[in-house]
Amino acid sequence: MDTSSNEIWMNASNYDDWETSRPLLFRDDMREMFFKWFRVTSSDQVLDCGCGTGVLTRFIAKGLYNGFITGFDLSRHFVDYGNVKIKEEGLDDKARILREDGYNLSFDDNSFDVIVNHAYLGVLSDNVAGLKEMIRVCKHGGHVSASVSARSFPKINWDGDCPFPYRDQLNELLEKQERIYQKITTFSVLKQDSSWNVMRFPKMFSMCGLKNITFHPYASGFSYSDSYWPDDFKKYLIKTGVGREIEILEQERENPLYAENHFTNEEFNELIHLYNLKQDHLIENINNHENWDWNASMHYIVTGTKP
Ligand SMILES: C[S@@+](CC[C@H](N)C(=O)[O-])C[C@H]1O[C@@H](n2cnc3c(N)ncnc32)[C@H](O)[C@@H]1O
């Protein structure tokens, strides 16, 4: 078994990546749909694998009646942070997060009614071993799911009627940086299995013996003009979400492969400068309901039953 991906995740602590992006996917007004597609009922014992800070864990906990959800993650930082969030949200009678290695879970065979995850199986260096371990701890007749996002799924961006004035320069530089990122950040750099890329997960589910397999594509989307989201959350996204993009660029610029691929330090300076301007623009326009820009991306859920 190739467990090399554990080196990457063992000490991960990028909390904001999940706390800012995942609420856009797991929306309270979509819980019923997720329960249906994951095949969760409100009295189930559920396991959320590689749960990070537990955004999906808490989302499912809120829909449980006398069921319980256990999340697990390899990173002690995520586990500690996630358990604090569970307590803060008053969910400790419905959820907990444990530190576990998904290649070698401490749970008995046939322990859970439903096993879920989002963006976990795909980060593993041995996807099949990770899935087989999920199936091992699922009860016979229980259900195993993966919710999947892929960079190669097209993203929709609509710039709205009074967009950020430097959007063309920003988009052009971002596209260039993203092209180089895709080139230098290979499966082997990420220590991910390239043979079972996420598009092939439905096939992997059937190959691992799951039956009654279903495939449900879904979208997530966001607009700063959408009244669904409270202003506090929008401000959090602007400060922390856009702030995190800037932080990632600061880290990426240290990688000499960018210069080798003709993305210069000056271009990093310009990109970071434009992001700072965009942050100011978004804050200034937070109550400008004329500005209907929005973006959306695609994901899917694959689910199978353990015979
Ligand atoms: C892309 S993140 C997704 C986090 C979370 N599921 C979400 O979508 O918000 C992948 C997660 O898998 C965890 N992970 C990676 N390998 C693992 C392993 N062998 N056992 C447990 N967790 C693991 C990482 O620590 C990380 O939190």
The ligand as a MOL file (V3000), in Angstrom:
LIG
                    3D

  0  0  0     0  0            999 V3000
M  V30 BEGIN CTAB
M  V30 COUNTS 27 29 0 0 0
M  V30 BEGIN ATOM
M  V30 1 C -8.8040 18.3200 0.4360 0
M  V30 2 S -8.9420 18.1140 2.1660 0 CHG=1
M  V30 3 C -10.6950 18.0020 2.3630 0
M  V30 4 C -11.1470 18.2640 3.7760 0
M  V30 5 C -12.6590 18.1450 4.0170 0
M  V30 6 N -13.1720 16.8470 3.6500 0
M  V30 7 C -13.4140 19.2140 3.2700 0
M  V30 8 O -13.8020 18.9810 2.1220 0
M  V30 9 O -13.5810 20.3040 3.8220 0 CHG=-1
M  V30 10 C -8.4080 16.4260 2.3680 0
M  V30 11 C -8.4170 15.9590 3.8140 0
M  V30 12 O -8.0640 14.5760 3.8700 0
M  V30 13 C -7.2510 14.3920 5.0200 0
M  V30 14 N -6.4480 13.1690 4.8330 0
M  V30 15 C -5.5210 12.9280 3.8820 0
M  V30 16 N -5.0210 11.6860 4.0380 0
M  V30 17 C -5.6390 11.1390 5.1140 0
M  V30 18 C -5.5380 9.8940 5.7750 0
M  V30 19 N -4.7030 8.9390 5.3740 0
M  V30 20 N -6.3360 9.6800 6.8350 0
M  V30 21 C -7.1920 10.6210 7.2780 0
M  V30 22 N -7.3290 11.8290 6.6910 0
M  V30 23 C -6.5560 12.0810 5.6230 0
M  V30 24 C -6.4120 15.6510 5.0630 0
M  V30 25 O -5.8010 15.8720 6.3130 0
M  V30 26 C -7.4340 16.7160 4.6860 0
M  V30 27 O -8.0980 17.2210 5.8000 0
M  V30 END ATOM
M  V30 BEGIN BOND
M  V30 1 1 1 2
M  V30 2 1 2 3
M  V30 3 1 2 10
M  V30 4 1 3 4
M  V30 5 1 4 5
M  V30 6 1 5 6
M  V30 7 1 5 7
M  V30 8 2 7 8
M  V30 9 1 7 9
M  V30 10 1 10 11
M  V30 11 1 11 12
M  V30 12 1 11 26
M  V30 13 1 12 13
M  V30 14 1 13 14
M  V30 15 1 13 24
M  V30 16 1 14 15
M  V30 17 1 14 23
M  V30 18 2 15 16
M  V30 19 1 16 17
M  V30 20 1 17 18
M  V30 21 2 17 23
M  V30 22 1 18 19
M  V30 23 2 18 20
M  V30 24 1 20 21
M  V30 25 2 21 22
M  V30 26 1 22 23
M  V30 27 1 24 25
M  V30 28 1 24 26
M  V30 29 1 26 27
M  V30 END BOND
M  V30 END CTAB
M  END
